[in-house]
């Protein structure tokens, strides 16, 4: 009964929030029960529950109330932690200049840019979700979504956020083994290991990190051997509950010549689109740069 009703509500929500938002945020919701005016949803993570409640809670509540008049509150709970629901009431829709050296000289990472921090990242509507997700990853603690996949066009802040995550993690936990590098660098190191007949060292190096961050992952598309090794590295880290952060210029499903099994893995966590900047965000970025140059 409630599943049929929720199915009808979901059809309305696709139109209300758009296909992309629906796929990322509404589709994973599971209506668990409807009791005494409270609709309880199961969500995969606390982050998702908080974001859905804050951004789509009112719309979900209105749609449910239209179908089932007695609904006056929606709650989002992680099944393993049902004692702390995230709630949305009818009248209250809140929840509550130089490149620096690589983080660890023994790790195969690329240098981090000291300018790319969370403090210097200008937040606006087009990138607020990506910023919030990046901050959550940087806070450390239990891995809530894996991988975090950021995608968007050139100059929209993907690399900036990845550097910011790495800097913040290192500041919070200096002993954390964080590796940031481009997909091209990953491939070159893989090819070098093949040439030197030293694949065991390559595997041990990349699979011993705490956080792996790979920029421009679309670069490995069409490179069969590199994709094979990336796939096994990805699985090994996920099995160890190690955090993975990736970026690309398009969504995983749109990367041509990328193996389907890799696309599936990339889509298994949180996929976030950085939209083109609007006027207000461009102005904010410009003002930030001017202020920085005046310092």
FINU-907136 format. One record per residue (C-alpha): x, y, z; residue in one letter. Coordinates in steps of 0.5 Angstrom, whole numbers, plus 500, padded with zeros to 3 digits. Layout:
FINU-907136
XYZA ...
END
This chain:
FINU-907136
500500500X 505505502X 510503497X 505504491X 503511494X 511513495X 512510487X 506515485X 510521489X 516519486X 514520479X 511527481X 518529485X 522527478X 518533475X 519537481X 526537483X 529535476X 532528473X 539529476X 537531483X 532525483X 537520481X 542523486X 538524492X 530521492X 531515488X 536512494X 530513499X 526507502X 520509505X 520505511X 514506515X 508511515X 506512523X 502517527X 503522521X 510521521X 513518514X 520515516X 525514510X 531509510X 538513507X 545510506X 548516510X 547521515X 550526510X 545524505X 539525510X 541532512X 542534505X 535531503X 532534509X 535541508X 534541500X 528537499X 524535505X 519541504X 517538497X 517531499X 513533505X 508537501X 507531496X 506526501X 501530505X 497531498X 497523497X 496522505X 493528508X 495526515X 502526514X 506532518X 513530518X 518526515X 524523518X 531520515X 534515518X 540511517X 538503518X 544502523X 543508527X 535509527X 535512534X 537519531X 532521526X 533527521X 527530521X 523535517X 516538520X 511541516X 513548519X 520547519X 524545514X 531545517X 536540520X 539542524X 603562490X 607556490X 606549489X 608546496X 611539497X 607532496X 604530503X 609525504X 615524500X 615516500X 608516497X 607517489X 603524490X 603530486X 605537489X 599540492X 598548491X 598552497X 593557494X 587551494X 584551500X 577551503X 578558505X 580560498X 574557495X 568561493X 561557495X 555559491X 549555489X 552552483X 558548487X 555548494X 553541494X 560539492X 563544497X 559540503X 561533500X 568535500X 568538507X 565532510X 570527507X 576532509X 573531516X 575524516X 572519521X 567513518X 567513511X 560515509X 560515501X 566511497X 568514492X 566521492X 566523485X 566530483X 565532475X 564538471X 568543466X 574546466X 575551471X 569550476X 573548482X 574540482X 582540483X 581546488X 576542492X 581536491X 587540494X 583543499X 581536502X 588533502X 590540505X 585539511X 586532512X 593533513X 592538518X 587534522X 591528522X 599529520X 600521520X 595520515X 597517508X 594521503X 595521496X 593526490X 595525483X 592525476X 590519472X 595520467X 601520473X 597513475X 598510468X 605513468X 607509474X 603503472X 607503466X 614504469X 612498474X 611494468X 617496465X 621495471X 618488473X 616491480X 608490480X 608488487X 611494489X 606498485X 601494488X 603495495X 604502495X 598504492X 594499496X 597502503X 594509503X 589511507X 586516502X 587516494X 585522490X 585521483X 584527478X 581527471X 580520471X 577520464X 584519462X 584512463X 579510459X 581506453X 587504456X 585497458X 591495462X 591501466X 583500467X 585493470X 590495475X 585501477X 579497478X 583492483X 586498486X 579501487X 576495490X 582493495X 582500498X 574500498X 575493502X 579496507X 574502508X 579507505X 577513502X 577515495X 576521491X 576522484X 574527479X 573528471X 570532466X 563528465X 559524469X 562516470X 556514465X 558519460X 566517460X 567513453X 571507453X 571506460X 569499462X 562498465X 565495471X 569501473X 563506471X 559502476X 564502482X 565510480X 557511481X 557507487X 558513492X 556520491X 557523484X 556531485X 556535479X 559542479X 555547475X 557552471X 558559475X 552564475X 554571475X 554572483X 559566484X 563569478X 563576482X 565573488X 571569485X 573575482X 573579489X 576574492X 582574487X 583581487X 583581495X 588576495X 593580490X 592586494X 595582500X 
END
